[in-house]
Amino acid sequence: MTAENLINGIPQERRLTTAIPGPKSLDMQKRRVSAVSGGVGMTLPIFIERAGGGVVVDVDGNSMIDMGSGIAVTTVGNAATEVAAAVTEQVERFTHTCFMVTQYENYVDVCEALNRLTPGDHEKRSALFNTGAEAVENAVKIARHYTKRQAVVVFEHGYHGRTNLTMAMTGKNQPYKQGFGPFAPEIYRMPLSNPFHDGLSGADAAKHAISRIEKELGAGNVAAIVIEPIQGEGGFIVPAQGFLPALVKFANNNGIVFVADEVQTGFCRTGAWFACEHEGIVPDMITTAKGIAGGLPLAAVTGRAEIMDAVHAGGLGGTYGGNPIACAAAMASIGIMEQQDLNAKAKNIENVMVPRLKKIAEDCGVIGDVRGRGAMIAVEITKPGTDEPDPDMTGKVAKLCHSEGVLVLTAGTYGNVLRFLPPLVMPEHLLDDALTIIERAFKEATA
């Protein structure tokens, strides 16, 4: 078997030995129901035994093509050799000291890498945390402390996390917010540029949002504007060209901290280190997580030195933030991204996927929009001839893909978006196979 077809000892092929889910997964599902809170969601009731490259292998021996990467986390694969080696070495040295008690070098290594890689040539500082939500929450804390203001502007369809503050910032009620209020105050939601639905230019959409900020809040009361350069859970919405630069200019002119939430878009996912780079914008702060550490929990806030250093000593931190094992994984993952030029691989994934998906859209009549960048691609599924969401058709297509051994994810405020987040190390023959199954699912669903 060639190297392309064998990664981490796992054959890179789609192979079904049972129905999905298989009998062993069904048995484990019974245990899960008895042991795990029903509030923890699930896309597919299978249990994974091994994973690597572009496949996940379940306990029944089914090998499925992974088009989700654990929601954009396993960018370098689920079991990259370099990451596993770095983690093993660090575990053998020590697992924890708490950086706020006694320090260790690889925390500093990660911060230096983030300061180097994030947009802008200004002096920067970073702080490390555990999750994307925690990073966003700390970015808001820092912005409020620095500006001495309280209001935070977010955007329709946005997703920023599951803590109380980030639930308030998130624009989708079900399942993220239902029954969990009251939420943190001083969060204000503004209209996003959504080209498929609003038809506005980026400049006009920004003018509308800025006018509402000025009218409803007053620019002088706004601590931060927080936005995903490409929305994740909201449905991979790519704002029209010019929308983000106009917001950055408005923020800069009014002493507002512009925060790019790159938790899902960061680390080569869109064909650039960060999605901000596609329009040349430089945020004051940037939040990262997901793809940074090859599957280990790590997140960060990186920003202008004067903003990040404005917080008093002890104002930032957390017991596990910047855990040494996760930092070791991050440095190994960043090394893979640089050495293998994963930005180029993300662009190639886009070049393969988008024409195929557009052809499927022409043939099936239920795809209203194909969008995204790099290896962050989505199709919005609508009722034929309209822009009306069709979540039932979306669920039907996803289920058909799953039954044929292709793991896909849904997204969008109305649940009508199929999103694709393949690992950037996925062999191209697997990507081709996945697209063939996706095409077959649309044909069957619309027959």
C-alpha positions as CSV (number, residue, x, y, z in Angstrom):
1,M,0.0,0.0,0.0
2,T,1.4,3.4,-1.0
3,A,2.2,6.1,1.6
4,E,-0.7,8.1,0.3
5,N,-3.0,5.2,1.1
6,L,-1.6,4.6,4.6
7,I,-1.3,7.3,7.2
8,N,-0.4,6.5,10.8
9,G,-0.9,2.8,9.9
10,I,-4.5,3.5,8.8
11,P,-5.6,2.7,5.3
12,Q,-7.0,5.9,3.7
13,E,-10.1,4.4,2.3
14,R,-13.9,4.4,2.8
15,R,-14.9,0.9,3.9
16,L,-18.2,-0.2,5.4
17,T,-18.3,-3.6,7.2
18,T,-21.7,-3.1,8.9
19,A,-24.6,-0.7,8.8
20,I,-24.0,2.7,10.3
21,P,-24.2,2.5,13.3
22,G,-22.9,-1.1,13.7
23,P,-23.7,-3.5,16.6
24,K,-20.8,-2.6,18.8
25,S,-21.6,1.1,18.5
26,L,-25.2,0.4,19.3
27,D,-24.1,-1.5,22.4
28,M,-21.9,1.4,23.5
29,Q,-24.8,3.9,22.8
30,K,-26.8,2.1,25.4
31,R,-24.0,2.7,27.9
32,R,-23.8,6.3,26.9
33,V,-27.5,6.9,27.4
34,S,-27.2,5.4,31.0
35,A,-24.1,7.4,31.9
36,V,-23.9,10.6,29.9
37,S,-26.1,13.7,30.3
38,G,-28.8,13.8,27.6
39,G,-27.9,17.5,27.2
40,V,-24.7,16.5,25.4
41,G,-25.4,16.4,21.7
42,M,-24.3,14.0,19.0
43,T,-24.1,14.0,15.2
44,L,-23.8,10.3,14.6
45,P,-24.1,7.4,17.1
46,I,-20.9,5.7,16.3
47,F,-17.8,5.3,18.6
48,I,-14.3,5.8,17.1
49,E,-11.5,3.5,17.8
50,R,-8.8,5.0,15.6
51,A,-8.4,8.0,13.3
52,G,-5.8,9.6,11.1
53,G,-5.3,11.3,7.8
54,G,-8.8,11.7,6.3
55,V,-10.6,8.8,8.0
56,V,-12.2,7.8,11.3
57,V,-12.5,4.1,12.1
58,D,-15.3,3.0,14.4
59,V,-15.4,0.0,16.8
60,D,-17.2,-2.1,14.2
61,G,-14.3,-1.6,11.7
62,N,-16.1,0.9,9.5
63,S,-13.8,3.4,8.0
64,M,-15.5,6.7,7.3
65,I,-14.3,9.8,5.4
66,D,-14.0,12.6,7.8
67,M,-15.4,15.9,6.4
68,G,-15.7,17.6,9.8
69,S,-12.3,17.4,11.5
70,G,-14.0,17.4,14.9
71,I,-15.4,20.8,13.9
72,A,-12.2,22.2,12.4
73,V,-9.9,20.9,15.1
74,T,-7.9,18.1,13.5
75,T,-6.4,20.2,10.8
76,V,-3.1,18.3,10.8
77,G,-5.0,15.0,11.3
78,N,-6.2,13.1,14.3
79,A,-2.9,11.4,15.1
80,A,0.0,13.3,13.4
81,T,3.3,11.6,14.2
82,E,5.0,14.8,15.2
83,V,2.1,15.8,17.5
84,A,2.0,12.4,19.2
85,A,5.8,12.5,19.7
86,A,5.8,16.0,21.1
87,V,3.0,15.1,23.5
88,T,4.7,11.9,24.6
89,E,7.9,13.7,25.3
90,Q,6.2,16.4,27.3
91,V,4.1,13.9,29.3
92,E,7.2,12.1,30.4
93,R,8.8,15.4,31.6
94,F,5.7,16.8,33.4
95,T,2.0,17.3,32.8
96,H,1.2,20.4,34.8
97,T,2.6,23.1,37.1
98,C,0.2,26.0,36.3
99,F,1.9,28.7,34.4
100,M,0.8,31.3,36.9
101,V,2.7,29.4,39.6
102,T,5.9,28.1,38.0
103,Q,6.5,28.8,34.3
104,Y,7.6,26.7,31.4
105,E,9.2,27.4,28.1
106,N,6.6,26.0,25.6
107,Y,4.0,28.5,26.9
108,V,6.3,31.2,25.8
109,D,7.0,29.4,22.5
110,V,3.3,29.3,21.6
111,C,2.9,33.0,22.4
112,E,5.9,33.9,20.3
113,A,4.5,31.9,17.4
114,L,1.1,33.5,17.7
115,N,2.6,37.0,17.8
116,R,4.6,36.2,14.7
117,L,1.9,34.5,12.7
118,T,-1.1,36.7,13.4
119,P,-1.8,39.7,11.0
120,G,0.1,43.0,11.5
121,D,3.7,43.9,12.2
122,H,2.9,45.8,15.4
123,E,4.2,44.7,18.8
124,K,1.9,42.0,20.2
125,R,1.3,39.9,23.3
126,S,-0.6,36.7,23.8
127,A,-2.4,34.9,26.7
128,L,-3.4,31.2,26.6
129,F,-6.6,29.6,27.7
130,N,-8.5,26.3,27.2
131,T,-11.4,26.8,24.8
132,G,-12.6,29.2,22.1
133,A,-15.4,30.5,24.4
134,E,-12.9,31.2,27.1
135,A,-10.7,33.1,24.6
136,V,-13.6,35.2,23.4
137,E,-14.7,36.0,27.0
138,N,-11.2,37.1,27.9
139,A,-11.0,39.3,24.8
140,V,-14.1,41.1,25.9
141,K,-12.6,41.4,29.4
142,I,-9.5,42.9,28.0
143,A,-11.3,45.3,25.7
144,R,-13.5,46.6,28.4
145,H,-10.6,47.1,30.8
146,Y,-8.6,48.9,28.1
147,T,-11.3,51.2,26.8
148,K,-13.2,51.7,30.2
149,R,-16.4,51.1,28.1
150,Q,-19.0,48.3,28.4
151,A,-21.0,47.8,25.2
152,V,-20.0,44.9,22.9
153,V,-21.2,44.7,19.3
154,V,-21.7,41.3,17.7
155,F,-23.5,40.2,14.5
156,E,-26.5,38.2,13.4
157,H,-26.0,34.5,13.0
158,G,-22.7,34.7,15.0
159,Y,-21.5,31.9,17.3
160,H,-19.0,32.7,20.1
161,G,-19.4,29.9,22.7
162,R,-21.5,28.4,25.5
163,T,-20.4,30.4,28.6
164,N,-23.0,32.9,29.9
165,L,-21.3,35.8,28.2
166,T,-20.6,34.0,24.9
167,M,-24.2,32.7,24.9
168,A,-25.3,36.3,25.0
169,M,-23.0,37.0,22.1
170,T,-24.3,34.0,20.1
171,G,-27.1,34.7,17.6
172,K,-28.9,31.3,17.7
173,N,-31.3,30.3,20.4
174,Q,-31.7,26.5,19.8
175,P,-29.8,24.6,21.0
176,Y,-27.3,27.0,22.5
177,K,-29.4,29.4,24.6
178,Q,-32.8,27.9,25.1
179,G,-33.7,28.0,28.8
180,F,-30.3,29.1,30.0
181,G,-30.9,32.9,30.7
182,P,-30.7,35.5,32.0
183,F,-27.6,36.4,30.0
184,A,-24.8,38.9,30.4
185,P,-25.8,42.5,29.6
186,E,-24.4,45.1,27.2
187,I,-24.3,42.8,24.2
188,Y,-25.8,44.4,21.0
189,R,-26.4,42.4,17.8
190,M,-26.1,44.2,14.4
191,P,-26.9,43.1,10.9
192,L,-24.3,41.1,9.1
193,S,-23.3,41.2,5.4
194,N,-25.0,38.1,4.0
195,P,-24.7,38.4,0.2
196,F,-26.9,35.4,-0.7
197,H,-29.8,36.9,1.2
198,D,-29.4,40.7,1.4
199,G,-27.8,41.4,-2.0
200,L,-25.9,44.4,-0.6
201,S,-22.4,45.4,-1.4
202,G,-19.9,45.1,1.5
203,A,-19.8,48.9,1.7
204,D,-23.6,49.3,1.9
205,A,-24.0,46.5,4.4
206,A,-21.3,48.1,6.6
207,K,-22.9,51.5,6.3
208,H,-26.2,50.0,7.6
209,A,-24.5,48.3,10.5
210,I,-22.4,51.3,11.5
211,S,-25.5,53.6,11.3
212,R,-27.3,51.4,13.8
213,I,-24.3,51.3,16.1
214,E,-24.1,55.1,16.1
215,K,-27.8,55.6,16.5
216,E,-28.6,52.9,19.1
217,L,-25.4,52.7,21.1
218,G,-23.2,55.7,20.4
219,A,-19.7,54.8,19.2
220,G,-18.1,56.3,22.3
221,N,-19.8,53.6,24.5
222,V,-18.6,50.6,22.5
223,A,-15.7,48.7,24.0
224,A,-15.4,46.1,21.2
225,I,-16.7,44.9,17.9
226,V,-16.4,41.1,17.8
227,I,-16.9,39.3,14.5
228,E,-16.0,36.0,12.8
229,P,-14.4,36.9,9.5
230,I,-16.3,33.9,8.1
231,Q,-19.1,32.7,10.3
232,G,-18.9,29.1,11.5
233,E,-22.0,27.8,13.2
234,G,-24.0,30.5,11.4
235,G,-23.5,28.7,8.1
236,F,-20.1,29.7,6.7
237,I,-21.4,33.1,5.7
238,V,-18.6,35.1,3.9
239,P,-19.3,38.8,4.1
240,A,-19.3,40.8,0.9
241,Q,-15.9,42.3,0.0
242,G,-15.4,45.6,1.8
243,F,-17.6,44.9,4.8
244,L,-14.9,43.9,7.2
245,P,-12.4,46.7,6.2
246,A,-15.2,49.3,6.7
247,L,-15.9,48.0,10.2
248,V,-12.2,48.1,11.1
249,K,-11.9,51.7,9.9
250,F,-14.9,52.7,11.9
251,A,-13.5,50.9,15.0
252,N,-10.1,52.5,14.6
253,N,-11.6,56.0,14.2
254,N,-13.7,55.6,17.3
255,G,-11.3,54.0,19.8
256,I,-13.2,50.7,19.6
257,V,-11.2,47.4,19.9
258,F,-11.8,45.3,16.8
259,V,-11.7,41.6,17.7
260,A,-11.6,38.9,15.0
261,D,-13.0,35.6,16.3
262,E,-10.9,33.1,14.4
263,V,-11.6,30.1,16.5
264,Q,-13.0,28.2,13.6
265,T,-11.3,30.0,10.7
266,G,-7.7,30.1,12.1
267,F,-4.6,28.1,11.3
268,C,-4.7,27.5,7.5
269,R,-8.4,26.5,7.5
270,T,-9.3,29.1,4.8
271,G,-6.1,29.0,2.8
272,A,-4.4,31.7,4.8
273,W,-3.1,31.5,8.4
274,F,-6.1,33.6,9.4
275,A,-9.2,34.5,7.5
276,C,-8.6,38.2,8.2
277,E,-5.8,38.1,5.6
278,H,-8.1,37.6,2.7
279,E,-9.1,41.2,2.9
280,G,-5.9,42.5,4.5
281,I,-7.5,43.6,7.7
282,V,-5.5,43.8,10.9
283,P,-7.5,43.2,14.1
284,D,-6.6,44.7,17.4
285,M,-7.2,41.3,19.0
286,I,-7.6,37.9,17.6
287,T,-9.1,34.8,19.3
288,T,-7.9,31.3,18.4
289,A,-8.5,27.7,19.4
290,K,-9.7,24.6,17.5
291,G,-7.0,24.0,14.9
292,I,-4.1,25.3,17.0
293,A,-3.0,22.1,18.8
294,G,-3.9,19.0,16.8
295,G,-6.9,18.1,19.0
296,L,-5.6,19.1,22.4
297,P,-7.5,21.8,24.3
298,L,-5.8,25.2,23.8
299,A,-7.0,28.7,23.0
300,A,-5.4,32.1,22.9
301,V,-6.0,35.8,22.7
302,T,-3.4,37.7,20.8
303,G,-3.4,41.5,20.5
304,R,-1.7,44.8,20.4
305,A,0.8,45.0,23.2
306,E,-0.7,48.2,24.7
307,I,-4.1,46.6,24.9
308,M,-3.0,43.2,26.2
309,D,-0.6,44.8,28.8
310,A,-3.3,47.2,30.1
311,V,-4.7,44.5,32.3
312,H,-3.4,44.3,35.9
313,A,-1.2,41.3,36.8
314,G,-3.4,38.4,37.8
315,G,-6.3,39.7,35.8
316,L,-5.9,37.0,33.2
317,G,-5.2,33.3,33.5
318,G,-6.7,30.1,34.7
319,T,-5.4,26.9,36.2
320,Y,-5.2,24.9,33.0
321,G,-4.7,27.7,30.5
322,G,-1.7,27.0,28.3
323,N,-1.2,23.5,29.7
324,P,2.3,22.2,28.8
325,I,1.0,19.2,26.9
326,A,-1.3,21.3,24.8
327,C,1.5,23.7,24.1
328,A,3.8,20.9,23.0
329,A,1.0,19.8,20.6
330,A,0.6,23.3,19.3
331,M,4.2,23.8,18.5
332,A,4.3,20.5,16.6
333,S,1.1,21.3,14.8
334,I,2.3,24.8,13.7
335,G,5.5,23.1,12.5
336,I,3.5,20.7,10.3
337,M,1.4,23.6,8.9
338,E,4.6,25.5,8.0
339,Q,6.6,22.6,6.7
340,Q,3.8,21.0,4.6
341,D,2.4,24.4,3.5
342,L,-1.1,23.6,4.6
343,N,-2.4,26.9,3.3
344,A,-1.6,25.6,-0.2
345,K,-3.4,22.3,0.6
346,A,-6.5,24.2,1.9
347,K,-6.6,26.2,-1.4
348,N,-6.3,22.9,-3.4
349,I,-9.2,21.5,-1.4
350,E,-11.3,24.6,-2.4
351,N,-10.2,24.2,-6.0
352,V,-11.4,20.6,-6.0
353,M,-14.6,21.0,-4.0
354,V,-16.2,24.2,-5.3
355,P,-16.5,23.2,-9.0
356,R,-17.9,19.8,-8.0
357,L,-20.4,21.3,-5.6
358,K,-21.5,23.9,-8.1
359,K,-22.1,21.2,-10.6
360,I,-24.2,19.3,-8.0
361,A,-26.1,22.6,-7.4
362,E,-26.9,22.9,-11.1
363,D,-28.2,19.3,-11.3
364,C,-30.2,19.0,-8.1
365,G,-32.0,22.4,-7.8
366,V,-32.0,22.6,-4.0
367,I,-28.6,24.2,-3.4
368,G,-29.1,28.0,-3.3
369,D,-25.5,28.9,-2.6
370,V,-22.0,27.4,-2.6
371,R,-19.6,29.4,-0.5
372,G,-16.6,29.5,1.7
373,R,-12.8,29.6,1.4
374,G,-10.1,27.0,1.5
375,A,-11.1,23.9,3.4
376,M,-14.1,25.7,4.9
377,I,-16.8,25.2,2.3
378,A,-20.6,25.0,2.6
379,V,-23.8,24.6,0.6
380,E,-27.0,26.3,1.7
381,I,-30.0,24.1,0.9
382,T,-33.2,25.9,0.0
383,K,-36.6,25.1,-1.5
384,P,-36.3,25.2,-5.3
385,G,-36.4,28.6,-6.9
386,T,-36.4,30.5,-3.5
387,D,-34.0,31.4,-0.7
388,E,-36.3,29.7,1.8
389,P,-34.4,27.4,4.1
390,D,-35.0,23.6,3.8
391,P,-33.6,22.0,7.0
392,D,-35.5,18.7,6.2
393,M,-33.7,18.2,2.9
394,T,-30.4,19.1,4.6
395,G,-31.0,16.5,7.3
396,K,-32.0,13.9,4.6
397,V,-28.8,14.5,2.6
398,A,-26.6,14.4,5.7
399,K,-28.2,11.1,6.8
400,L,-27.6,9.6,3.3
401,C,-24.0,10.6,3.4
402,H,-23.5,9.1,6.9
403,S,-25.1,5.8,5.8
404,E,-22.5,5.6,2.9
405,G,-19.5,6.3,5.1
406,V,-19.0,10.1,4.8
407,L,-19.2,12.1,7.9
408,V,-20.6,15.6,7.2
409,L,-21.8,18.3,9.5
410,T,-24.8,20.7,9.4
411,A,-24.9,24.3,10.4
412,G,-26.8,27.6,10.0
413,T,-29.3,29.5,12.0
414,Y,-32.1,27.5,10.2
415,G,-30.2,24.2,10.1
416,N,-30.1,24.3,6.3
417,V,-26.4,24.4,5.6
418,L,-24.1,21.4,4.9
419,R,-20.6,22.4,6.0
420,F,-17.4,20.7,5.0
421,L,-14.2,20.9,7.1
422,P,-11.9,18.1,5.9
423,P,-8.5,17.7,7.5
424,L,-5.9,19.6,5.4
425,V,-3.8,16.4,5.2
426,M,-6.6,14.4,3.6
427,P,-5.4,12.6,0.5
428,E,-7.1,13.9,-2.7
429,H,-8.5,10.5,-3.6
430,L,-10.5,10.5,-0.4
431,L,-11.8,13.9,-1.1
432,D,-12.9,12.8,-4.6
433,D,-14.7,9.8,-3.1
434,A,-16.5,11.9,-0.5
435,L,-17.7,14.3,-3.2
436,T,-19.0,11.3,-5.3
437,I,-21.0,10.1,-2.2
438,I,-22.3,13.7,-1.6
439,E,-23.4,13.9,-5.2
440,R,-25.1,10.5,-4.9
441,A,-26.9,11.7,-1.7
442,F,-28.3,14.8,-3.4
443,K,-29.5,12.7,-6.3
444,E,-31.2,10.2,-4.1
445,A,-32.7,12.9,-1.8
446,T,-34.2,14.9,-4.6
447,A,-35.3,12.0,-6.8
